[in-house]
C-alpha cells in the first residue's frame, strides 16, 4: 500500500511519456529527439541521458491488429516556419530514416527532470522500443508535415516517383541551380521584406516565388523557377 500511495502522489508518476528518435544518419542527416510537449513537462525531457525537445506531434496507427496486417503508423509534426519541411527535403524527404518510439512512465524519468532529483529514476524500466522507417511523406503544408512509417522489411527499396511533388510547396533548395534565383535579398522566413543577405529566406510558397520572379508567372505542380512560365 505504501508503494501505491507513493506512486499516485509523485508528480506524473503514472503518466505515460512518449518520445521519438528521428535517426537520419544513414541518409546523410542528423539524429533528432522529440516529445509531444504535453506530458510531464512542457519543456525538454531527459531520458537515458538524452534530451528530447518539445514539438507538437500527433501519432496514429501504432496498434497491431488481429488481421496480421503490418502497422503503417503516421507521424504528424509541426512545420513552424517551414523548418521541418525544408530539412526533410534536404535528405530526400527522409525516406528510409529510422524512427524509434520510446515510452516510459513519468516516475522513471532521469533525475535531471526534477528540481529535487528523482529517487525512482530508472533508465532500464520502459516499454520495448518500437523501430520504424520512413516509407513516404504523405502531406506537407506551412503548418504540419505528415509522414508514413513502416517496419523495416515493409519499406520498399525504390519509391516511384523518386521525388514526390507536394501541391503548393516548392521542392527546390533556395538559390540552387534548379531554383535559379540569383537576385538581391527579398524576404525573411516570415515574408517580411529585407535587404540583409543573412536574413534572406524563401518560404517555398507561390507568393514567395512571385516576390522574386514577378507576379506574371503560371503555377506548375511545384513551381521551381526553371519550370515557371512568364505571361
PAZAPA-4460 file (N, C-alpha, C; in steps of 0.05 Angstrom, whole numbers, plus 32768, in hexadecimal, padded with zeros to 4 digits):
% residues 231
    n_x    n_y    n_z   ca_x   ca_y   ca_z    c_x    c_y    c_z   seq   type   mol
   8011   7FE8   8000   8000   8000   8000   8011   8019   8000     1      X     A
   8028   8018   800F   8039   802F   8010   8044   8036   7FF4     2      X     A
   804C   8021   7FE5   8056   8024   7FCA   8041   8031   7FB8     3      X     A
   8028   8027   7FBA   8013   8032   7FA9   800E   8050   7FB0     4      X     A
   800E   8056   7FC9   800A   8072   7FD1   8020   8084   7FC7     5      X     A
   8039   807A   7FC9   804F   808A   7FBF   804D   808E   7FA1     6      X     A
   8043   807A   7F93   8040   807C   7F76   802C   8092   7F6E     7      X     A
   8015   8092   7F7B   8000   80A4   7F73   8005   80C1   7F7D     8      X     A
   8016   80C4   7F92   801B   80DF   7F9C   8033   80EC   7F8E     9      X     A
   8044   80DC   7F81   805B   80E7   7F74   8052   80F5   7F5A    10      X     A
   805D   810D   7F54   8056   811C   7F3D   8059   810C   7F24    11      X     A
   8043   8107   7F15   8043   80FA   7EFC   804C   80DD   7EFE    12      X     A
   8049   80D0   7F15   8054   80B5   7F19   804A   80A1   7F04    13      X     A
   8030   80A1   7F00   8024   808D   7EEE   801F   8098   7ED2    14      X     A
   8029   80AF   7ECC   8024   80BB   7EB2   8036   80AE   7E9D    15      X     A
   802B   80A6   7E87   803A   809A   7E71   8049   80B0   7E62    16      X     A
   8063   80AE   7E60   8073   80C1   7E52   807C   80B4   7E38    17      X     A
   8076   80C1   7E22   807C   80B7   7E07   8091   80C8   7DFA    18      X     A
   80A5   80BB   7DEE   80BB   80CA   7DE2   80C2   80BD   7DC7    19      X     A
   80CE   80CD   7DB5   80D5   80C3   7D9B   80F2   80CB   7D94    20      X     A
   8100   80B7   7D89   811B   80BC   7D7E   8119   80BB   7D60    21      X     A
   8120   80D1   7D52   8120   80D2   7D35   813D   80D1   7D2D    22      X     A
   8146   80B9   7D24   8162   80B4   7D1E   8165   80B3   7CFF    23      X     A
   8170   80C8   7CF4   8174   80CA   7CD7   8192   80C8   7CCF    24      X     A
   81A2   80BE   7CE1   81BF   80BC   7CDC   81C5   80AA   7CC4    25      X     A
   81B5   8096   7CBF   81BA   8083   7CA9   81B5   8090   7C8E    26      X     A
   81A6   80A7   7C8E   81A0   80B4   7C74   81AC   80D0   7C74    27      X     A
   81C0   80D5   7C84   81CE   80EF   7C84   81C2   8104   7C96    28      X     A
   81B1   80FD   7CA8   81A5   8110   7CBA   81AF   810E   7CD7    29      X     A
   819F   8118   7CE9   81A7   8119   7D05   8195   8107   7D16    30      X     A
   819B   8106   7D30   8189   80F8   7D43   817A   810E   7D53    31      X     A
   8160   810E   7D51   814E   8121   7D5E   813E   8112   7D73    32      X     A
   8139   811E   7D8A   812A   8111   7D9F   8113   8124   7DA7    33      X     A
   80FA   8119   7DA6   80E3   8129   7DAB   80D1   811C   7DC0    34      X     A
   80C0   812C   7DCD   80A9   8122   7DDC   8092   8136   7DD7    35      X     A
   8079   812D   7DDA   8063   813F   7DD2   8060   8158   7DE2    36      X     A
   806D   815B   7DF9   806A   8173   7E09   8051   8175   7E19    37      X     A
   8043   815F   7E1B   8029   815E   7E2B   802B   814B   7E42    38      X     A
   8043   8141   7E47   8046   812D   7E5D   804E   813A   7E77    39      X     A
   8060   812E   7E86   8066   8137   7EA1   8071   8153   7EA2    40      X     A
   807D   815C   7E8C   8088   8177   7E8B   8084   8182   7E6F    41      X     A
   807F   819C   7E6D   807C   81A9   7E53   8097   81B0   7E47    42      X     A
   80AC   81AD   7E57   80C7   81B3   7E4E   80D5   8199   7E44    43      X     A
   80EF   8199   7E46   80FE   8181   7E3D   80F9   816A   7E51    44      X     A
   80FD   8152   7E46   80FB   813A   7E56   8116   812C   7E54    45      X     A
   8121   8123   7E6A   813A   8114   7E6A   8135   80F7   7E71    46      X     A
   813C   80E6   7E5E   8137   80C9   7E62   8150   80BA   7E59    47      X     A
   815A   80A9   7E6A   8172   8099   7E65   818A   80AA   7E5D    48      X     A
   818B   80C2   7E69   81A1   80D4   7E64   819F   80E5   7E4B    49      X     A
   8189   80E1   7E3C   8185   80F1   7E23   816E   8105   7E27    50      X     A
   8171   811C   7E1A   815E   8131   7E1C   814A   8131   7E04    51      X     A
   8131   8131   7E0A   811B   8131   7DF6   810E   814C   7DF6    52      X     A
   810D   8159   7DDF   8102   8174   7DDD   80E4   8173   7DD8    53      X     A
   80D4   8186   7DE4   80B7   8186   7DDF   80B1   8191   7DC3    54      X     A
   809F   8182   7DB5   8096   818B   7D9B   807A   817F   7D98    55      X     A
   8066   818F   7D8F   804B   8184   7D8C   804B   816C   7D79    56      X     A
   8044   8155   7D83   8044   813C   7D74   802A   812D   7D79    57      X     A
   801F   8121   7D64   8008   8110   7D67   800E   80F6   7D58    58      X     A
   8009   80DF   7D65   800F   80C6   7D58   7FF6   80B5   7D58    59      X     A
   7FF5   80A3   7D45   7FDD   8091   7D42   7FE5   8078   7D34    60      X     A
   7FD8   8062   7D3B   7FDB   8049   7D2C   7FF2   8037   7D35    61      X     A
   7FFB   803A   7D4E   8010   8029   7D58   8006   800D   7D61    62      X     A
   7FEB   800B   7D64   7FE0   7FF2   7D6E   7FE4   7FDB   7D5A    63      X     A
   7FE9   7FC3   7D64   7FEB   7FAB   7D54   7FD0   7F9D   7D56    64      X     A
   7FC3   7F98   7D3F   7FA8   7F8C   7D3F   7FAA   7F6E   7D3C    65      X     A
   7F93   7F61   7D41   7F92   7F44   7D3F   7F91   7F3A   7D22    66      X     A
   7F8E   7F4D   7D0F   7F8D   7F44   7CF3   7FA8   7F3C   7CE8    67      X     A
   7FBD   7F43   7CF7   7FD8   7F3C   7CEE   7FE4   7F51   7CDC    68      X     A
   7FD5   7F67   7CD6   7FE0   7F7C   7CC5   7FF5   7F8C   7CD4    69      X     A
   800B   7F91   7CC7   8021   7FA0   7CD3   8018   7FBD   7CD8    70      X     A
   801F   7FC8   7CEF   8017   7FE4   7CF4   8025   7FF7   7CE2    71      X     A
   8016   800C   7CDA   8021   8022   7CCA   801A   803C   7CD8    72      X     A
   8026   8041   7CEF   801F   8058   7CFF   8026   8072   7CF0    73      X     A
   8019   8088   7CF8   8020   80A2   7CED   8029   80B4   7D04    74      X     A
   803C   80C5   7CFE   8046   80D8   7D11   8043   80F4   7D05    75      X     A
   8034   8105   7D13   802F   8120   7D09   803D   8133   7D1D    76      X     A
   804F   8144   7D12   805F   8156   7D23   805C   8173   7D18    77      X     A
   805F   8186   7D2A   805D   81A2   7D23   8072   81AA   7D10    78      X     A
   806A   81BB   7CFC   807D   81C5   7CE8   8080   81E3   7CEB    79      X     A
   8085   81EC   7D03   8087   8209   7D09   809D   8216   7CF8    80      X     A
   8095   822A   7CE9   80A8   8238   7CD8   80B3   8227   7CC1    81      X     A
   80A7   8210   7CBC   80B0   81FE   7CA7   80CA   81F0   7CAE    82      X     A
   80D3   81F2   7CC7   80ED   81E7   7CCF   80EE   81C9   7CCA    83      X     A
   80DB   81BA   7CD5   80DB   819D   7CD2   80D8   8194   7CB5    84      X     A
   80C7   81A1   7CA6   80C3   819A   7C8A   80DC   819F   7C7A    85      X     A
   80EA   81B5   7C7F   8103   81BB   7C71   8118   81A6   7C78    86      X     A
   8119   819E   7C91   812D   818A   7C9A   8128   816F   7C8C    87      X     A
   810F   8167   7C8B   8108   814D   7C7F   810F   814D   7C61    88      X     A
   810A   8163   7C54   8110   8165   7C37   812E   8163   7C33    89      X     A
   813E   816D   7C46   815B   816C   7C43   8166   8150   7C45    90      X     A
   8156   813D   7C4F   815F   8122   7C52   814B   810F   7C44    91      X     A
   8142   8117   7C2C   8131   8106   7C1C   8116   8100   7C29    92      X     A
   810A   8114   7C36   80F0   8111   7C44   80F3   80FE   7C5B    93      X     A
   810B   80F7   7C64   810F   80E6   7C7B   810A   80C9   7C76    94      X     A
   8107   80C2   7C5C   8102   80A6   7C55   8117   8093   7C60    95      X     A
   810D   807F   7C6F   811E   806A   7C7C   812C   8073   7C95    96      X     A
   8126   808B   7C9E   8130   8094   7CB9   8123   8082   7CCE    97      X     A
   8132   807D   7CE3   8128   806C   7CF9   8119   807D   7D0D    98      X     A
   8102   8073   7D16   80F3   8080   7D2B   80EE   806D   7D41    99      X     A
   80F8   8073   7D59   80F5   8062   7D70   80E2   806E   7D84   100      X     A
   80CD   805F   7D8B   80BA   8068   7D9E   80C1   805D   7DBA   101      X     A
   80C5   806F   7DCD   80CC   8067   7DE8   80B6   8070   7DFC   102      X     A
   80B0   805E   7E0F   809B   8065   7E23   80A3   805B   7E3F   103      X     A
   809E   806B   7E52   80A2   8064   7E6E   808E   8073   7E7F   104      X     A
   808E   806F   7E99   807D   807E   7EAB   808D   8095   7EB7   105      X     A
   807F   80AB   7EBC   808B   80C2   7EC7   809C   80BC   7EE0   106      X     A
   8093   80A9   7EEF   80A1   80A1   7F08   80BE   809A   7F03   107      X     A
   80C4   808F   7EEC   80DF   8084   7EE7   80F1   8097   7ED7   108      X     A
   80E8   80AF   7ED1   80F9   80C1   7EC2   8112   80C8   7ED1   109      X     A
   8127   80D0   7EC3   8140   80D7   7ECF   813D   80EC   7EE5   110      X     A
   814D   80EA   7EF9   814C   80FD   7F10   814F   811A   7F08   111      X     A
   815D   811F   7EF1   8161   813A   7EE8   8148   8148   7EE0   112      X     A
   8131   813A   7EDD   8118   8146   7ED6   810B   8154   7EEE   113      X     A
   8114   814E   7F06   8106   8157   7F1E   8119   8169   7F2E   114      X     A
   810E   817F   7F38   811F   8192   7F48   812D   8185   7F5F   115      X     A
   811F   8172   7F6C   812A   8165   7F84   8133   8149   7F7E   116      X     A
   8138   8142   7F65   8140   8127   7F5E   8129   8114   7F5D   117      X     A
   812F   80FB   7F57   811A   80E7   7F55   8125   80CC   7F5F   118      X     A
   811D   80C4   7F77   8127   80AA   7F82   811E   8092   7F73   119      X     A
   8109   8095   7F62   80FE   807F   7F53   8109   807D   7F37   120      X     A
   811B   8090   7F30   8126   8090   7F15   8132   8075   7F0E   121      X     A
   812A   806B   7EF6   8134   8050   7EEE   8134   804F   7ED0   122      X     A
   814B   8054   7EC3   814B   8054   7EA6   8146   8039   7E99   123      X     A
   8146   8023   7EA9   8142   8008   7E9E   8124   8001   7E9F   124      X     A
   8114   8011   7EAC   80F7   800A   7EAE   80E7   8019   7E99   125      X     A
   80DF   800B   7E85   80D1   8018   7E6F   80C3   8002   7E5E   126      X     A
   80B0   800B   7E4D   80A4   7FF9   7E3A   80B9   7FF3   7E24   127      X     A
   80B7   7FDC   7E17   80CA   7FD6   7E02   80CA   7FEC   7DEC   128      X     A
   80E2   7FF2   7DE2   80E3   8006   7DCC   80D5   7FFA   7DB3   129      X     A
   80C9   800C   7DA4   80BD   8004   7D8A   80CB   8013   7D74   130      X     A
   80D6   8004   7D61   80E6   8010   7D4C   80D8   800F   7D31   131      X     A
   80D6   8026   7D24   80C9   8028   7D0A   80DC   8038   7CF8   132      X     A
   80D4   8039   7CDE   80E4   8048   7CCA   80D0   8059   7CBA   133      X     A
   80D9   8070   7CB1   80C8   8082   7CA1   80C3   8075   7C86   134      X     A
   80AA   806F   7C80   80A2   8064   7C67   809B   8079   7C52   135      X     A
   808F   808F   7C5B   8088   80A4   7C48   807F   80BC   7C57   136      X     A
   8081   80D3   7C4A   8075   80EC   7C55   8059   80EE   7C4A   137      X     A
   8046   80EF   7C5B   802A   80EF   7C53   8020   810B   7C4C   138      X     A
   8028   811F   7C5C   801E   813A   7C58   8031   814E   7C64   139      X     A
   8031   8165   7C59   8041   817B   7C65   8033   8196   7C5E   140      X     A
   8031   81A7   7C72   8027   81C2   7C6E   8035   81D4   7C82   141      X     A
   8030   81ED   7C83   803E   81FF   7C95   8039   81FA   7CB3   142      X     A
   8026   81E8   7CB9   801E   81E3   7CD5   802A   81C9   7CDF   143      X     A
   8029   81B4   7CCE   8032   819A   7CD8   803D   8189   7CC1   144      X     A
   804C   8174   7CC8   8056   8160   7CB6   804D   8145   7CC0   145      X     A
   8042   8135   7CAE   8038   811B   7CB5   8049   8106   7CA6   146      X     A
   8054   80F2   7CB5   8063   80DD   7CA9   8058   80C2   7CB1   147      X     A
   805A   80AF   7C9E   8050   8094   7CA4   8068   8082   7CAA   148      X     A
   8066   8072   7CBE   807B   8060   7CC8   8074   8043   7CC1   149      X     A
   8089   8033   7CC0   8085   8016   7CBC   809C   8007   7CC9   150      X     A
   8097   7FED   7CCF   80AD   7FDD   7CD9   80C1   7FD9   7CC3   151      X     A
   80D9   7FD1   7CCB   80F0   7FD0   7CB8   80EA   7FC0   7C9F   152      X     A
   80E0   7FA7   7CA2   80DC   7F96   7C8B   80C3   7F9D   7C7B   153      X     A
   80B5   7FB2   7C84   809D   7FBB   7C75   80A3   7FD4   7C65   154      X     A
   80BC   7FDE   7C68   80C4   7FF6   7C59   80CF   7FED   7C3E   155      X     A
   80C3   7FF6   7C29   80CC   7FEE   7C0E   80E7   7FFB   7C08   156      X     A
   80F7   7FED   7BF8   8111   7FF6   7BF2   8111   800F   7BE0   157      X     A
   80FD   8012   7BCF   80FC   8029   7BBD   80E0   8034   7BBE   158      X     A
   80DE   804E   7BC0   80C4   805C   7BBF   80C1   806B   7BA5   159      X     A
   80AB   8067   7B97   80A6   8075   7B7E   808D   8086   7B82   160      X     A
   808E   809F   7B7B   80A6   80AD   7B71   80BA   80B2   7B88   161      X     A
   80D3   80B2   7B81   80E8   80B6   7B96   80E5   80D0   7BA4   162      X     A
   80DF   80E5   7B96   80DA   8100   7BA2   80BC   8105   7BA2   163      X     A
   80B1   8108   7BBA   8095   810E   7BBC   8090   812C   7BB8   164      X     A
   8079   8132   7BAC   8070   814D   7BA8   8059   8153   7BBA   165      X     A
   805C   8166   7BCC   8048   816E   7BDF   803B   8188   7BD5   166      X     A
   8021   8188   7BD1   8014   819F   7BC6   8018   81B7   7BD8   167      X     A
   801F   81CE   7BCD   8021   81E7   7BDC   803C   81EB   7BE9   168      X     A
   804E   81D8   7BE7   8068   81DA   7BF5   807E   81D6   7BE0   169      X     A
   8091   81E9   7BDE   80A7   81E6   7BCB   80BB   81D2   7BD6   170      X     A
   80C5   81C0   7BC6   80D6   81AB   7BCF   80F4   81B1   7BCC   171      X     A
   80FB   81C8   7BC0   8117   81CD   7BBA   8124   81DD   7BD0   172      X     A
   813E   81D9   7BD3   814E   81E8   7BE6   8150   8205   7BDC   173      X     A
   814D   8218   7BEE   814D   8235   7BE7   8168   823C   7BDB   174      X     A
   8168   824A   7BC5   817F   8254   7BB6   8190   823D   7BAB   175      X     A
   8185   8225   7BA9   8193   820F   7B9C   8191   8212   7B7E   176      X     A
   819D   8200   7B6F   819B   8200   7B52   817F   81FC   7B49   177      X     A
   8170   81EB   7B57   8154   81E6   7B50   8143   81FE   7B55   178      X     A
   8148   820C   7B6C   8139   8224   7B73   813F   823A   7B5F   179      X     A
   8159   823F   7B5A   8164   8252   7B47   8162   826F   7B50   180      X     A
   8157   8275   7B68   8156   8291   7B70   8172   8299   7B7A   181      X     A
   817C   82B0   7B6F   8196   82BA   7B76   8195   82D8   7B7B   182      X     A
   817D   82E2   7B81   817A   82FF   7B86   8180   8307   7BA2   183      X     A
   8179   8320   7BA9   817E   832B   7BC4   816C   831F   7BD9   184      X     A
   8172   8323   7BF2   8160   8319   7C08   8144   8324   7C04   185      X     A
   8131   8315   7C0C   8115   831C   7C08   8105   831C   7C23   186      X     A
   8104   8304   7C2F   80F4   8301   7C47   8102   82EF   7C5B   187      X     A
   80F9   82F1   7C75   8102   82DD   7C89   80EF   82C6   7C89   188      X     A
   80F3   82B2   7C9A   80E3   829A   7C9A   80C5   829F   7CA0   189      X     A
   80BF   82B6   7CAC   80A3   82BD   7CB2   8097   82CF   7C9D   190      X     A
   80A5   82D5   7C87   809A   82E5   7C72   809E   8303   7C76   191      X     A
   80AE   830B   7C89   80B3   8328   7C8D   80C9   8331   7C7B   192      X     A
   80C6   8347   7C6D   80DA   8351   7C5B   80F5   8356   7C69   193      X     A
   810B   834F   7C5B   8125   8353   7C67   813A   8358   7C51   194      X     A
   814F   8367   7C59   8165   836B   7C47   817E   835D   7C52   195      X     A
   817B   834F   7C67   8191   8341   7C74   8195   8325   7C69   196      X     A
   81AB   831F   7C5C   81AF   8304   7C50   81AE   82EE   7C65   197      X     A
   81B5   82F4   7C7E   81B4   82E0   7C93   8198   82D9   7C9B   198      X     A
   8185   82EA   7C96   8169   82E5   7C9D   8158   82DB   7C86   199      X     A
   8163   82DC   7C6E   8154   82D5   7C56   814E   82B7   7C56   200      X     A
   8134   82B0   7C58   812B   8295   7C58   8112   8293   7C46   201      X     A
   810F   827C   7C3A   80F7   8277   7C29   80E4   8266   7C39   202      X     A
   80CA   826E   7C38   80B5   825F   7C46   80AB   8247   7C37   203      X     A
   80B5   8243   7C1F   80AE   822C   7C0E   8091   822D   7C04   204      X     A
   8085   8244   7C04   8069   8247   7BFB   8069   8256   7BE0   205      X     A
   8052   8255   7BD3   804E   8262   7BBA   8052   8281   7BBD   206      X     A
   8048   828C   7BD3   804B   82A9   7BD8   8068   82B0   7BDA   207      X     A
   8078   829F   7BE8   8094   82A4   7BEB   80A2   82A3   7BD0   208      X     A
   809A   8291   7BBF   80A5   828F   7BA4   809E   82A8   7B93   209      X     A
   8086   82B1   7B95   807E   82C9   7B86   808D   82E1   7B90   210      X     A
   8093   82E3   7BAA   80A2   82FA   7BB4   80BD   82FC   7BA9   211      X     A
   80C8   82E5   7B9F   80E3   82E5   7B94   80E4   82E5   7B76   212      X     A
   80D0   82D9   7B69   80D1   82D6   7B4C   80BB   82E7   7B3E   213      X     A
   80AB   82F5   7B4E   8096   8306   7B42   807B   82F8   7B44   214      X     A
   8066   8307   7B43   804B   82FD   7B47   8040   82EF   7B2E   215      X     A
   804C   82F4   7B17   8042   82E8   7AFE   804D   82CC   7AFA   216      X     A
   8048   82BA   7B0D   8051   829E   7B0A   8039   828B   7B0B   217      X     A
   803C   8275   7AFD   8027   8261   7AFD   8030   824B   7B10   218      X     A
   801E   8242   7B20   8024   822D   7B34   8025   8212   7B28   219      X     A
   803B   8203   7B2E   803D   81E7   7B27   8038   81D7   7B41   220      X     A
   803C   81BD   7B40   8037   81AC   7B57   8049   81B4   7B6F   221      X     A
   8062   81BB   7B6A   8074   81C2   7B80   8082   81DC   7B7B   222      X     A
   807D   81E9   7B65   8087   8203   7B5C   80A4   8209   7B62   223      X     A
   80B7   81F7   7B5B   80D3   8200   7B5B   80D7   8215   7B46   224      X     A
   80EA   8227   7B4A   80EE   823D   7B37   80F3   8234   7B1B   225      X     A
   8102   821D   7B18   8108   8214   7AFE   80F0   820B   7AEE   226      X     A
   80D9   8207   7AFC   80C1   81FE   7AEF   80AB   8213   7AEE   227      X     A
   80B1   822A   7AFA   809E   823F   7AF9   809D   824D   7ADE   228      X     A
   8085   8254   7AD5   8081   8261   7ABB   8075   827C   7AC0   229      X     A
   8083   8290   7AB6   8079   82AB   7AB9   8063   82B1   7AA4   230      X     A
   804F   82C1   7AAD   8039   82C8   7A9B   8042   82DE   7A88   231      X     A
***
